[in-house]
Every structure is written in structure tokens, then in C-alpha cells.
Amino acid sequence: MNALDTGRACALAVSGGRELARHAARFGDLFPAAAFDAGLYTSLGLASAFGSPWATAAELRAINRASLLVFAADRLIDHEAGTREEVAALVADCLSPAPAAPAGAFTADLRATLGTTPELEAAWRDQLGRMLTAMAREWEWSRADRPPAVEEYLANAGSCGAYFVAVSHWIATGQVGAPDSLELLRPAGEAVQRYLRLLNDLATHHREKAYGDLNAFTLGMTHDEVTGRMAALAREAHALIGPLRDAHPRPASYLTWQLDYSAGFYGLSDFWATT
């Protein structure tokens, strides 16, 4: 990426962050300023713009909003829901065609932004359900007498929402034309997602410890075990991405970028505001 392309991506990021902040303001208390500060909106704008530098501002709208939905659902389930019934109600509302709560309304608005076919919308709803179910499962684990095994935890990496965001982006920008394409991309996308789950744990475990959140370290993994597992997952992801490049060049590039950009970003910062 040359200086001109870098400047364009930065402009898209600033524009996307501002648009995202204006959009979030429509949903009131769903995005409290203490947690959703200007830096978070800008950070999401940067991630989407540099991940798809070929895109227009309009084409980045869905990925920005999908990313913000992940943060909203994560906060509500991890830090607001006090009972199993509250978690179930949130999940149901987000999946409902007629939502009653702000998170469900935000989800419905995102769904409308996709502008897709019934078949791809059903695939998108399936991925949304997978993410929310994984978040709910982590809520259960964090309150259970026995924590999950590490393999169970990694198999539940959909809770971080990375593949849901990717699916939203690929559908909205026409990079996939049928559910079969999403299933072809899934093994690579989920390998990247497992890597990002551990990367997030590595970068934020001190903050998550204060909140009582579940992560690789609370499950007993050491720093060396986490970084070793991340290296293995990165190798697995690259091996799965390679064969996708001819038929799906942009999704393959996006997944590769996710690995590298996220490692650089989390090496110095975090999306959440410090409260």
C-alpha cells in the first residue's frame, strides 16, 4: 500500500467512524459513552478500511455496524445480564423479525443494510445465531462450578464474532453469491477466529480478570502455551486460506489481513475504552 492508498484508507476510516458514532446515537443507552468512546468508533473504522482498501464508504457500512453489534452484545451479555433468562431474552430479541429492545432493533437495521437474497440472509441469520449462542455459552461457563476444557473454549471462539463480521461484510459487498461459498470459506474463517480469540485474551486478560471474564489464562494456560497455540493456529489459517485465493481473492486477502493487522493493533492498544 503506497502513501496515496494509505491516505485514502485513513479518510475512509475517519468517515466510517463518524458515521458509526452518528448511527449509534440513534439507539440511546445501547452504546454508553463510558464504554463506547470516539476512539472505539475510529478503531472500528480503521480496521474495516484497511481490511478492504478497495471498498467505498457505503460498502464499509455493514462491516462497521456488524463489528459494533458484536461489542454491544458482548457488553450486554457479559456485564449487564444477571440471569440466564435475561441472556436468553437478548438472544431471542436479536434473532426476532420484530425486536422489542435496542439491541434487537440495531440487529434488524444491520440486516436491512445487507440488501441480500433470502438464501444468504438465512445464512447470515445462522451465523448471527452461532455467535449469540457462543456468547451465551460463555456466560454460563463463567458462572459454572467447572470451567470448560481449553479445546471446548476454542471451539466456542464464535463468541468473539470475527466470522460473523466477515460474513456480514462479504454478503453486503457481493463477495459471496451463495451459502455454499460461505461454507467453503468457513474452515479458514474459523481458524482465524480461534487465533483472534487467543490474541484478544493475550492482550486484554488483565482487564478481563478485573471483570471476572473467562479467558485462556483463567483456564490455566500459560503465556508460552497461549503464544504457541496462536502460532499453530496462524499456520493452520494460512494453509487453509491459500487454496481460496483463486476463487475468492478478496475474502482470502481479508482473512490474511485479519491475522496481521490484529496482531499489530493488539500489541499496543484495545478497542474498548478504559473505564
N, C-alpha and C positions, 0 to 999 in steps of 0.2 A: 504494500500500500504506500503510494507516494504522498507528498505533502498536500497536494490538491485533494486526493481521495480522503486523507485524514481530516482535512478541514471540512469536507462535505459531511463525513460521518459525525463529526462533532456538532455541526449545525443540526443534523437530523436528531441527534441525542438531546440537544437543548430544546428543540421544538417538541420532541416527543415527551420529555419530562414536564414541560409546561402544560401540554395538552392533557397529560395524565393527571396532573395536580388539579386542573380545572374540572376534569371528569370526576375525579374522586370527591370533590367538594359537593357534587350533586347527591352524594349518598350519606351525608351528615356524619353521624357518630361511627360509621363503619371504619373510618380512617382517622383516628385521633392524632392530632398534631404531635403529641409527645413521642409517638412511635413512627408516624409517617411524616417525616420532615422533608424539606426540599431536597436534601441530599439523597433520600431514598428514591424519589421520583427521577432525579437526574441520573442516579446509578442505574436504574432500570432502562432509562433512555439510552445510556451509553452501551449497556450490554446488548440491546437489540440492534442498535445502529451499527456497531462494529461486527456483530454476528452476521448481519445481512447487509453489507455495504452497498449492494446493488439496488436495495429497496427504496421506495419513496416513503414520505411521511405517512401517507394513507395506508401503505402496505405494512407499516410497522405498528399500526394502531392495535391490531388484535394481539400481537405478541406482548406489547406493553400492558394491555389490560389483563391478559391471561396471567402474566407474571404478578401483577398487583393482586389478582384474585387469590393466588397461592399464598401471598403474605397475609391477606385478610383472613382467609380460612384457617391458616396456621395459628394466627394470634387468637382467634375466637375459640378454637378447639383447645389449644394448649393453655391459654391464660384466662379465658373467660368462662368456659363451660365448667360447671361444678358437678354435673351429674351425667350419667350415661344417657338419660332421656334428653338432656339439652344437646348433647353431641348428635344424637340420632335425629333430633328435630332440625338442626342446622344442615345436616347432610341431606335430609329429605327435602328441605326448602330449596337448596341449591339445585337439586335434581328435578324440582317440580316445574311444570309448564306455567303454573300460576303462583309464583312465590309470594310469601307474605312478609318476609323480613328483608332488610337491606342487602345482606349477602346474597340471597336468592335473586333479588332484583338486579344486582350487579352481574350475577352469572347470566341471567336472561338477556341482559343488554349485550354482554360479550357474545352470547350465542347468536344474537341478531347481527352482530358485526361480521360474523364469518361469511354470511351470504353464500351458503353452500347447498349441496344436494341432500335429499333426505337420507341417502345411504351414508354419506360422510358425516352428516350431523349425528346419526346414530352412533357412528364410530367415535365421534368426539364426545358424546354423552357417556359412552362406555369408558373412555379414558378419564373423564371427569369423575365418574363413579369409582374407578380404581384409585384415583388419588385421594378422594374423600374417605373411602373405606380404609385406606392405609393410614391416613391421619387419625381416624377414629381408633384403629387398632393400636397405634402408638399411645393414644390417650389411655386405653385400657392397660397396656403394658406398664406405663409409668405409675399406675396405681395398684398393680398386681403384687402378690407376695413373691412371685418368682419371675425374674426378668427373662426375656427371650434369649435364645442362643444367638450367637453372632450371625450365623447363617440365616436364621429367621429374620433378624433385624435387617440384614442386607437385602433379603428377598422382599422386604417391605419398603424399599427405597422410593417407591412411588409417592410416599408421603412428602418428599421434597418437591414434587411437582414438575421436575425438569422435562419429563417426556410429555406431560400434559401441555406444557408451554410450547414445546416443539410441534406437537400435533396441531395445536391451535394455529400456530404460525404457518405451517405447511398447508393446511386447509385454506386459510384465509388468503394466501398468496397464490393458490393454484399449483403448488409444487407437487401435490399428490392428487390423483384424479379418482381414486377408488380406495375402499378399505383395504384391499389386498396390498396396496403399496405401503400403507401404514404397518401392516403385519410384517412385510418384508424388512422395513426399517426398524421394527421393534427390538430385535436382539441387540443391535448396535446401540440404539437409544437407551435401552435399559442397562447396558453395561456402562455407558456414560453416566447414567443416573446413579448407579451404585457408587461409581467413583466420586461423583459430586456429593453424595450423602456423606462419605467419609471425609472429603475435603472440608465440607461445612463443619463437621464435628471437630476436625483438627483445628480449624480457625476460631471456632466460637465456643469451645467446650467450657471455658471459664465462665462465660456469661450464662450458658445453659445450666451449669452446675448451680448457680445462684437461683435460677428459676425452678430447679428440680426436673429439668427436661431430660429425656432419655437420649443417650448418645453412645458412641463406641467406647468411650472411656468409662462411663458408668457401668458398662457391661464387662469391664475388666481388661480391655485391650490396652496394651502399652503404646507409647508413641511410635516405637520401632515397628510394632505389629501393624499399626494403622498405616504408616507410610509404606511398609512393604506390601500390604494388601492393595493400597492405592496404585502402586507401581504395576502390580499384576493386572489390576482392572484396566489401567491405561493401555497396557499391551493388548489385552483382550479386546478392548474397544477399537483400537487401531486396526487390529486384524479383521474385525467384523465390518468396519467402515470401508476398508479398501475395495472389496468387491462391489460396493454400492456406487462407486464414483461414476461409472459409465452411464447407468440408467437413472441415477438420482444425484447428479453432481452437487446441487445446492444443499439438499439435506445432508449429504456426506460432509461437505465443507462446514456446514453449521455445527454438526456434531464434533468435528475435529476442533473447531474454534472453541466450543464449549469447554473442552478439556484444558486448552492452553490459556484462554482468557481468564477462566475462573481461577486457575492456579495462581496467575499473576495478581488478580484482584484480591483474593482472599489472603494473599501473602502480606497485604498492607492494610486492608480495610474490611468492612462488613456492610451489608445493605441496611440493617436496622439502625435506627438512631440509638445513641446511648442515653438511657434514661436513669 
